[in-house]
């Protein structure tokens, strides 16, 4: 069933509650990357243009002690948002009560307020992250309609998404809608061939994704630390490479189930220590010595993966090909990034997390059709799971 989007709502003169994802990295009270704030601008600007009153709220990190409040306040975010919107954003330093209610009552059409970190409510018994029904009802009482634009938390049932949606007419914001269309579309109704590239350290993080994609994808290319668990399953010597011993039998099963769809690297960059300051070299997979560990895919694998991607019409990438934070082991991730970025006539999607960070860091962000803002949420979507934050929105 299709979900309502923001354009399905009448916003004029309405108090519009908006769950945004302003969980931005901070250092010494300063925002170090404002991508998530920028990503929410289309939805906020649309509400302003339609004559609605935008009441924004988000979580920021985990709040476990009273002391956490000082470093987890959203006040700096209100300042940055004000600069980006080129208009005043009133910051309300509480999550409930008279100060918040009065600020909302005093709003004019087109005004924007941001209230304090929703996770401050978790100090009193996990009310936000436990989806406390009274809290959801209270927040819902502050507005006329609800827009959820925080895909990054869509895999969690919290008071600030599912709790509010249970009490108000609700719709997806532009960012949320884009995520649903791209990631959901790629998995449920892809233009073929669909090629998935999976990396990262652990098979255990991607089991559900691999199982779902075996049914849906035409090919699954696997790199990163997780490849060594598959090699162990094939009986190969992997030296000191990362391996999940308890997942070796499962990796063997997945290889059988995939019937040749899973494609593994043919060479790897190895070193004797997990360090950027020790000698390293490239070897064929069968040439890993007992005292070596694989830390990236090799040049021949990059070529092979590039050839496997040729002609793909839909590509989903999740997880780096090596320890890309270290320059000696970044070439695999760079190579795959370039190969996907240079595809013609293909829908290319990065499923959040480290691969999204890598694409942005390497300057390829503009070359992809869509970069997901939600690491955990996009992974669960790729697994084919129902996301509570999406499921709770009103149907069209």
Helices and strands as residue ranges (DSSP letters): G 6-8, E 15-19, E 26-27, E 30-31, H 35-49, E 53-57, H 68-71, H 75-85, E 89-92, H 98-105, E 112-115, G 118-124, H 133-141, E 145-148, G 151-153, I 159-163, H 164-165, E 170-172, H 174-179, I 180-184, H 185-188, E 194-198, H 207-216, E 219-222, H 227-233, G 245-247, H 248-258, E 262-264, E 267-271, E 280-284, G 285-287, E 293-297, H 299-309, E 314-318, G 327-329, H 331-341, E 347-350, H 353-361, G 365-367, E 370-371, H 375-382, H 388-391
